[in-house]
Amino acid sequence: MIGEIRDEETARIAIRAALSGHLVLSTVHASNAVTTLQRMAELGIARFDLKETLVAVIAERLVTIQCPNCGQVCNPECPHRHHPKRTGLFEILAGMPLHDYLSGRQSRTASLSYKTIEDYLEEGIESGWIARDAARRGAEDVLSEKFD
């Protein structure tokens, strides 16, 4: 287990361990699964090595949720009043979509073959569980962290 891959040396160590048959779990600071792969490339890891070692890339974003009936504060009779106030959205890039991306065959159809965090955010907004301004604030937080 590697806490976080932040530099070229740590990235090389992780890839070397994976190529020698070890299960390697780590984190990379990125806004979604595809940018994780781009980040690894920025750290000097070849697509070939990623293709040989990766099983999946999972991105997570924490979002504030609200009651689809009442909004931010539920009334005492609401069946959703005991739901948590925050939840995680997960994007899983694995299987053929991951293979296609690493092979350089990321066409529009390949990008539609798995659901992104943005897809889940939009579903949450449409169903009323996520406030549009909360989703926008979450995206701005990710962008501000990226440039800090």
Z-matrix of the N, CA and C atoms (Angstrom, degrees):
N
C 1 1.446
C 2 1.527 1 107.97
N 3 1.311 2 114.82 1 127.69
C 4 1.458 3 120.70 2 177.98
C 5 1.522 4 106.65 3 -113.46
N 6 1.313 5 117.61 4 124.60
C 7 1.459 6 121.55 5 -175.79
C 8 1.510 7 113.34 6 -53.87
N 9 1.313 8 117.83 7 -58.04
C 10 1.466 9 121.38 8 178.75
C 11 1.513 10 108.92 9 -153.65
N 12 1.307 11 116.36 10 137.40
C 13 1.460 12 121.20 11 175.16
C 14 1.521 13 106.54 12 -90.70
N 15 1.351 14 115.47 13 109.49
C 16 1.465 15 121.21 14 -176.94
C 17 1.513 16 113.40 15 -116.24
N 18 1.333 17 116.19 16 -21.61
C 19 1.463 18 118.67 17 -174.46
C 20 1.520 19 110.33 18 -137.73
N 21 1.326 20 115.25 19 172.17
C 22 1.463 21 121.78 20 -176.01
C 23 1.520 22 111.84 21 -61.82
N 24 1.325 23 117.30 22 -41.62
C 25 1.457 24 120.51 23 -178.02
C 26 1.537 25 111.35 24 -62.31
N 27 1.321 26 116.99 25 -45.97
C 28 1.468 27 120.80 26 179.20
C 29 1.524 28 110.53 27 -64.20
N 30 1.321 29 117.39 28 -39.35
C 31 1.463 30 121.19 29 178.30
C 32 1.522 31 110.83 30 -62.98
N 33 1.334 32 117.04 31 -43.51
C 34 1.472 33 120.60 32 178.12
C 35 1.519 34 111.30 33 -63.32
N 36 1.334 35 116.99 34 -41.80
C 37 1.471 36 120.98 35 178.98
C 38 1.525 37 110.40 36 -61.12
N 39 1.330 38 116.41 37 -44.70
C 40 1.465 39 120.77 38 -179.52
C 41 1.527 40 110.86 39 -62.16
N 42 1.323 41 117.82 40 -44.73
C 43 1.462 42 121.50 41 -179.44
C 44 1.523 43 110.62 42 -66.74
N 45 1.324 44 117.07 43 -42.28
C 46 1.471 45 120.67 44 178.79
C 47 1.526 46 110.90 45 -60.87
N 48 1.325 47 116.55 46 -42.49
C 49 1.468 48 120.06 47 178.81
C 50 1.523 49 110.58 48 -64.90
N 51 1.326 50 117.62 49 -41.92
C 52 1.461 51 120.98 50 179.72
C 53 1.530 52 111.19 51 -66.36
N 54 1.326 53 117.17 52 -39.98
C 55 1.466 54 120.32 53 179.21
C 56 1.525 55 111.85 54 -65.72
N 57 1.332 56 116.88 55 -26.40
C 58 1.469 57 119.94 56 179.07
C 59 1.528 58 111.98 57 -88.46
N 60 1.325 59 117.26 58 8.07
C 61 1.456 60 120.15 59 172.55
C 62 1.515 61 116.45 60 101.30
N 63 1.317 62 117.93 61 0.95
C 64 1.460 63 120.74 62 179.38
C 65 1.528 64 111.04 63 -81.66
N 66 1.320 65 116.00 64 146.38
C 67 1.456 66 121.14 65 171.53
C 68 1.519 67 106.81 66 -80.83
N 69 1.309 68 117.12 67 119.39
C 70 1.459 69 121.92 68 -177.84
C 71 1.523 70 108.52 69 -114.63
N 72 1.314 71 116.32 70 125.43
C 73 1.459 72 122.91 71 174.86
C 74 1.517 73 107.21 72 -118.18
N 75 1.316 74 116.53 73 134.60
C 76 1.455 75 119.78 74 -178.99
C 77 1.515 76 110.27 75 -156.70
N 78 1.331 77 115.29 76 173.24
C 79 1.452 78 122.03 77 174.28
C 80 1.522 79 108.98 78 -118.17
N 81 1.328 80 114.79 79 152.08
C 82 1.459 81 122.65 80 175.29
C 83 1.516 82 105.73 81 -137.84
N 84 1.323 83 116.98 82 132.76
C 85 1.461 84 120.20 83 179.83
C 86 1.525 85 108.97 84 -76.10
N 87 1.352 86 116.39 85 106.80
C 88 1.456 87 122.71 86 179.12
C 89 1.521 88 108.26 87 -155.58
N 90 1.326 89 116.89 88 160.33
C 91 1.458 90 120.09 89 -174.78
C 92 1.522 91 114.00 90 -85.76
N 93 1.344 92 118.48 91 -19.56
C 94 1.462 93 121.26 92 176.68
C 95 1.526 94 109.26 93 -158.66
N 96 1.322 95 117.08 94 -178.48
C 97 1.461 96 120.88 95 -174.55
C 98 1.528 97 112.54 96 -65.52
N 99 1.321 98 117.03 97 -43.50
C 100 1.466 99 120.04 98 -178.24
C 101 1.524 100 110.93 99 -65.46
N 102 1.328 101 118.01 100 -40.37
C 103 1.468 102 118.99 101 179.14
C 104 1.527 103 111.22 102 -69.55
N 105 1.320 104 117.85 103 -21.22
C 106 1.467 105 120.30 104 172.45
C 107 1.524 106 109.67 105 -64.60
N 108 1.315 107 116.38 106 -43.74
C 109 1.464 108 120.02 107 177.86
C 110 1.523 109 110.95 108 -64.85
N 111 1.331 110 116.39 109 -40.32
C 112 1.459 111 120.06 110 177.45
C 113 1.524 112 111.00 111 -63.97
N 114 1.319 113 116.23 112 -37.74
C 115 1.474 114 121.07 113 178.08
C 116 1.525 115 110.42 114 -63.19
N 117 1.331 116 116.67 115 -41.98
C 118 1.474 117 119.81 116 178.44
C 119 1.529 118 110.38 117 -63.24
N 120 1.331 119 117.46 118 -37.99
C 121 1.466 120 120.85 119 176.66
C 122 1.528 121 110.40 120 -64.24
N 123 1.341 122 117.16 121 -40.16
C 124 1.472 123 121.03 122 176.70
C 125 1.522 124 111.27 123 -61.29
N 126 1.326 125 116.15 124 -28.83
C 127 1.468 126 120.88 125 179.63
C 128 1.528 127 112.01 126 -86.68
N 129 1.328 128 116.81 127 8.97
C 130 1.460 129 120.72 128 173.59
C 131 1.516 130 115.68 129 89.92
N 132 1.308 131 118.51 130 13.03
C 133 1.460 132 120.93 131 179.70
C 134 1.533 133 109.02 132 -91.17
N 135 1.311 134 116.03 133 126.06
C 136 1.466 135 121.56 134 -178.16
C 137 1.527 136 110.94 135 -72.65
N 138 1.328 137 115.73 136 147.56
C 139 1.475 138 120.42 137 177.03
C 140 1.514 139 111.22 138 -55.43
N 141 1.341 140 116.29 139 -37.74
C 142 1.461 141 119.96 140 -179.74
C 143 1.523 142 110.64 141 -58.42
N 144 1.328 143 116.55 142 -45.14
C 145 1.474 144 119.99 143 179.75
C 146 1.527 145 110.73 144 -65.50
N 147 1.322 146 117.22 145 -39.10
C 148 1.467 147 119.81 146 177.30
C 149 1.525 148 110.14 147 -63.93
N 150 1.326 149 115.92 148 -40.97
C 151 1.463 150 120.51 149 -179.85
C 152 1.529 151 110.91 150 -63.75
N 153 1.313 152 117.13 151 -35.45
C 154 1.459 153 121.61 152 -179.54
C 155 1.526 154 113.23 153 -77.40
N 156 1.316 155 117.78 154 -22.14
C 157 1.466 156 119.39 155 -171.07
C 158 1.520 157 115.27 156 -113.55
N 159 1.329 158 118.36 157 -28.74
C 160 1.466 159 119.58 158 -174.08
C 161 1.520 160 112.48 159 -81.24
N 162 1.323 161 114.70 160 136.70
C 163 1.456 162 121.85 161 172.16
C 164 1.527 163 108.43 162 -102.31
N 165 1.325 164 116.37 163 -39.15
C 166 1.462 165 121.36 164 -179.82
C 167 1.520 166 109.76 165 -161.14
N 168 1.318 167 114.73 166 157.03
C 169 1.461 168 122.46 167 171.59
C 170 1.527 169 105.52 168 -126.19
N 171 1.317 170 115.56 169 125.97
C 172 1.464 171 120.77 170 -178.37
C 173 1.517 172 108.52 171 -119.02
N 174 1.319 173 115.76 172 126.66
C 175 1.465 174 121.45 173 176.08
C 176 1.520 175 107.93 174 -109.64
N 177 1.326 176 116.13 175 143.72
C 178 1.462 177 121.41 176 -179.67
C 179 1.518 178 109.51 177 -128.42
N 180 1.322 179 115.95 178 142.09
C 181 1.463 180 121.42 179 172.41
C 182 1.522 181 107.88 180 -135.54
N 183 1.317 182 116.24 181 128.79
C 184 1.457 183 120.96 182 176.08
C 185 1.520 184 109.08 183 -85.13
N 186 1.332 185 116.12 184 134.02
C 187 1.459 186 121.11 185 -179.80
C 188 1.516 187 109.98 186 -132.20
N 189 1.318 188 115.70 187 150.51
C 190 1.460 189 122.17 188 173.82
C 191 1.515 190 107.66 189 -83.92
N 192 1.329 191 115.80 190 131.91
C 193 1.458 192 119.21 191 178.77
C 194 1.518 193 109.67 192 -110.95
N 195 1.312 194 114.68 193 159.34
C 196 1.461 195 121.80 194 179.87
C 197 1.518 196 108.40 195 -134.67
N 198 1.294 197 116.16 196 165.76
C 199 1.463 198 121.57 197 176.13
C 200 1.532 199 108.61 198 -71.74
N 201 1.342 200 117.55 199 129.38
C 202 1.465 201 118.41 200 178.93
C 203 1.527 202 113.23 201 -68.02
N 204 1.341 203 117.24 202 -17.10
C 205 1.464 204 121.07 203 -179.89
C 206 1.523 205 112.13 204 -95.07
N 207 1.342 206 117.06 205 -43.39
C 208 1.466 207 121.51 206 -170.80
C 209 1.533 208 113.74 207 -104.35
N 210 1.303 209 118.41 208 -20.01
C 211 1.466 210 120.70 209 -174.90
C 212 1.521 211 110.37 210 94.09
N 213 1.333 212 116.81 211 -141.33
C 214 1.462 213 121.73 212 -175.21
C 215 1.525 214 114.07 213 -67.18
N 216 1.314 215 117.74 214 -34.04
C 217 1.472 216 121.20 215 -177.47
C 218 1.521 217 108.82 216 -122.29
N 219 1.339 218 115.38 217 122.10
C 220 1.466 219 120.29 218 179.47
C 221 1.526 220 110.63 219 -80.94
N 222 1.326 221 115.06 220 147.32
C 223 1.461 222 118.54 221 173.41
C 224 1.530 223 108.21 222 -79.69
N 225 1.330 224 118.99 223 161.10
C 226 1.465 225 121.84 224 -174.50
C 227 1.529 226 115.17 225 -59.08
N 228 1.319 227 118.68 226 -24.27
C 229 1.458 228 121.17 227 -178.37
C 230 1.535 229 113.12 228 -92.04
N 231 1.298 230 118.47 229 -4.23
C 232 1.459 231 122.42 230 -175.62
C 233 1.538 232 110.72 231 -68.53
N 234 1.327 233 118.43 232 132.62
C 235 1.465 234 120.68 233 178.69
C 236 1.535 235 113.21 234 -69.35
N 237 1.323 236 118.17 235 -14.37
C 238 1.468 237 122.10 236 -178.74
C 239 1.527 238 113.12 237 -97.52
N 240 1.320 239 118.92 238 5.79
C 241 1.469 240 121.22 239 -171.30
C 242 1.529 241 113.83 240 -63.65
N 243 1.337 242 118.76 241 -19.05
C 244 1.462 243 120.72 242 -178.76
C 245 1.533 244 112.95 243 -100.55
N 246 1.322 245 117.36 244 8.40
C 247 1.459 246 120.30 245 179.21
C 248 1.527 247 109.94 246 -70.73
N 249 1.339 248 117.12 247 151.84
C 250 1.471 249 119.53 248 178.18
C 251 1.530 250 111.08 249 -65.10
N 252 1.317 251 116.36 250 159.93
C 253 1.471 252 121.45 251 -179.38
C 254 1.533 253 112.18 252 -89.45
N 255 1.324 254 117.28 253 -17.84
C 256 1.470 255 121.11 254 178.86
C 257 1.520 256 108.49 255 -134.42
N 258 1.317 257 114.32 256 152.64
C 259 1.461 258 119.97 257 176.01
C 260 1.524 259 108.58 258 -148.89
N 261 1.299 260 116.24 259 168.67
C 262 1.453 261 121.39 260 178.20
C 263 1.516 262 111.07 261 -106.77
N 264 1.318 263 116.16 262 139.99
C 265 1.458 264 122.49 263 171.80
C 266 1.524 265 106.87 264 -106.93
N 267 1.320 266 116.06 265 136.06
C 268 1.459 267 120.49 266 -175.93
C 269 1.519 268 110.93 267 -121.94
N 270 1.308 269 115.08 268 135.53
C 271 1.463 270 123.15 269 174.18
C 272 1.517 271 106.27 270 -112.38
N 273 1.319 272 117.23 271 124.92
C 274 1.462 273 120.99 272 -177.97
C 275 1.525 274 108.79 273 -117.63
N 276 1.301 275 115.14 274 114.15
C 277 1.464 276 121.85 275 177.33
C 278 1.524 277 106.84 276 -104.18
N 279 1.326 278 116.77 277 107.44
C 280 1.462 279 121.70 278 -175.91
C 281 1.518 280 109.42 279 -151.15
N 282 1.311 281 116.49 280 172.52
C 283 1.460 282 121.42 281 175.31
C 284 1.517 283 112.48 282 63.80
N 285 1.326 284 115.97 283 -140.01
C 286 1.463 285 121.14 284 -176.11
C 287 1.530 286 113.80 285 -64.07
N 288 1.338 287 120.05 286 -39.84
C 289 1.475 288 117.22 287 176.78
C 290 1.539 289 112.28 288 -59.06
N 291 1.335 290 117.58 289 -40.09
C 292 1.466 291 120.92 290 177.44
C 293 1.528 292 109.77 291 -66.15
N 294 1.314 293 116.75 292 -46.88
C 295 1.463 294 121.46 293 179.21
C 296 1.529 295 111.07 294 -59.02
N 297 1.334 296 116.05 295 -45.15
C 298 1.466 297 120.10 296 179.94
C 299 1.525 298 111.17 297 -62.44
N 300 1.319 299 116.63 298 -42.43
C 301 1.465 300 119.27 299 179.63
C 302 1.526 301 110.74 300 -63.05
N 303 1.329 302 116.30 301 -46.60
C 304 1.461 303 119.66 302 -178.02
C 305 1.530 304 112.60 303 -70.67
N 306 1.327 305 117.03 304 -21.79
C 307 1.467 306 121.31 305 176.97
C 308 1.524 307 111.88 306 -85.31
N 309 1.336 308 116.16 307 -3.76
C 310 1.459 309 119.82 308 -179.61
C 311 1.516 310 112.91 309 82.19
N 312 1.336 311 116.99 310 16.27
C 313 1.457 312 120.69 311 -179.51
C 314 1.523 313 110.82 312 -107.09
N 315 1.331 314 116.84 313 39.30
C 316 1.468 315 119.53 314 -178.96
C 317 1.514 316 109.67 315 -82.83
N 318 1.308 317 115.50 316 85.39
C 319 1.460 318 120.62 317 176.25
C 320 1.524 319 108.76 318 -90.15
N 321 1.297 320 116.48 319 -179.85
C 322 1.464 321 120.97 320 177.71
C 323 1.523 322 110.27 321 -60.44
N 324 1.338 323 118.25 322 -38.70
C 325 1.467 324 120.35 323 -179.76
C 326 1.521 325 110.64 324 -68.68
N 327 1.330 326 117.78 325 -35.29
C 328 1.460 327 119.89 326 178.24
C 329 1.519 328 110.23 327 -66.30
N 330 1.342 329 117.10 328 -38.83
C 331 1.456 330 119.41 329 -179.14
C 332 1.522 331 111.80 330 -70.28
N 333 1.343 332 117.44 331 -21.94
C 334 1.461 333 120.44 332 178.98
C 335 1.527 334 112.48 333 -87.57
N 336 1.335 335 118.36 334 -4.24
C 337 1.452 336 119.98 335 -174.36
C 338 1.528 337 113.25 336 -84.70
N 339 1.300 338 118.25 337 -1.48
C 340 1.464 339 120.52 338 172.05
C 341 1.522 340 108.12 339 -143.82
N 342 1.331 341 115.71 340 157.10
C 343 1.465 342 120.44 341 -176.50
C 344 1.520 343 110.01 342 -90.73
N 345 1.316 344 114.93 343 131.72
C 346 1.456 345 120.79 344 178.78
C 347 1.530 346 110.11 345 -91.49
N 348 1.316 347 115.54 346 169.63
C 349 1.465 348 120.36 347 176.29
C 350 1.522 349 109.85 348 -58.98
N 351 1.324 350 116.61 349 -38.80
C 352 1.468 351 120.24 350 179.52
C 353 1.529 352 111.22 351 -62.86
N 354 1.345 353 117.21 352 -36.42
C 355 1.466 354 120.62 353 176.19
C 356 1.528 355 110.72 354 -61.59
N 357 1.334 356 116.14 355 -45.43
C 358 1.463 357 120.12 356 179.90
C 359 1.531 358 111.43 357 -67.13
N 360 1.333 359 116.66 358 -37.62
C 361 1.462 360 119.97 359 175.97
C 362 1.522 361 110.71 360 -60.15
N 363 1.316 362 116.46 361 -45.95
C 364 1.462 363 120.53 362 -179.67
C 365 1.529 364 110.99 363 -62.58
N 366 1.331 365 117.73 364 -40.77
C 367 1.464 366 120.85 365 176.66
C 368 1.528 367 110.99 366 -61.40
N 369 1.343 368 116.06 367 -42.55
C 370 1.460 369 120.45 368 178.94
C 371 1.513 370 112.56 369 -64.17
N 372 1.324 371 116.34 370 -37.82
C 373 1.466 372 120.91 371 178.22
C 374 1.530 373 109.92 372 -68.54
N 375 1.323 374 116.58 373 -45.70
C 376 1.470 375 120.67 374 -179.35
C 377 1.525 376 112.27 375 -62.22
N 378 1.338 377 116.98 376 -35.55
C 379 1.469 378 120.10 377 -178.88
C 380 1.526 379 112.40 378 -85.06
N 381 1.347 380 117.53 379 -8.26
C 382 1.454 381 121.12 380 177.14
C 383 1.516 382 115.04 381 92.08
N 384 1.317 383 118.49 382 -1.00
C 385 1.466 384 121.09 383 -179.13
C 386 1.528 385 112.68 384 -77.64
N 387 1.324 386 117.30 385 -23.83
C 388 1.466 387 121.50 386 -178.97
C 389 1.529 388 107.55 387 -123.98
N 390 1.328 389 115.94 388 129.00
C 391 1.465 390 120.50 389 177.26
C 392 1.524 391 108.82 390 -74.28
N 393 1.315 392 117.08 391 138.70
C 394 1.463 393 121.05 392 -178.30
C 395 1.533 394 111.33 393 -57.58
N 396 1.333 395 117.71 394 -41.36
C 397 1.464 396 119.67 395 179.97
C 398 1.523 397 111.69 396 -68.44
N 399 1.337 398 118.43 397 -31.72
C 400 1.467 399 121.33 398 177.39
C 401 1.524 400 110.21 399 -67.75
N 402 1.331 401 117.25 400 -39.83
C 403 1.463 402 121.12 401 177.73
C 404 1.521 403 110.17 402 -65.14
N 405 1.327 404 116.82 403 -40.52
C 406 1.458 405 121.50 404 179.35
C 407 1.530 406 109.88 405 -65.91
N 408 1.350 407 116.63 406 -42.11
C 409 1.473 408 119.87 407 177.87
C 410 1.518 409 110.67 408 -61.52
N 411 1.339 410 117.53 409 -39.96
C 412 1.460 411 121.31 410 178.63
C 413 1.518 412 111.75 411 -60.93
N 414 1.329 413 116.64 412 -42.72
C 415 1.459 414 121.08 413 178.49
C 416 1.523 415 110.43 414 -65.86
N 417 1.331 416 117.75 415 -40.11
C 418 1.462 417 120.82 416 178.26
C 419 1.523 418 110.78 417 -65.01
N 420 1.353 419 117.71 418 -37.02
C 421 1.460 420 121.01 419 177.14
C 422 1.521 421 110.68 420 -61.78
N 423 1.324 422 116.77 421 -42.75
C 424 1.472 423 121.15 422 178.79
C 425 1.508 424 109.40 423 -62.21
N 426 1.341 425 117.39 424 -45.81
C 427 1.465 426 120.38 425 -179.62
C 428 1.522 427 112.10 426 -64.39
N 429 1.335 428 117.00 427 -40.32
C 430 1.462 429 118.98 428 -178.95
C 431 1.524 430 110.80 429 -68.06
N 432 1.346 431 118.29 430 -36.13
C 433 1.455 432 120.63 431 176.31
C 434 1.513 433 110.82 432 -64.09
N 435 1.329 434 116.65 433 -37.31
C 436 1.456 435 122.51 434 -177.76
C 437 1.527 436 111.38 435 -62.65
N 438 1.342 437 117.29 436 -33.20
C 439 1.459 438 121.11 437 -176.72
C 440 1.525 439 113.90 438 -101.10
N 441 1.324 440 117.97 439 1.31
C 442 1.475 441 120.66 440 177.72
C 443 1.509 442 111.58 441 -79.29
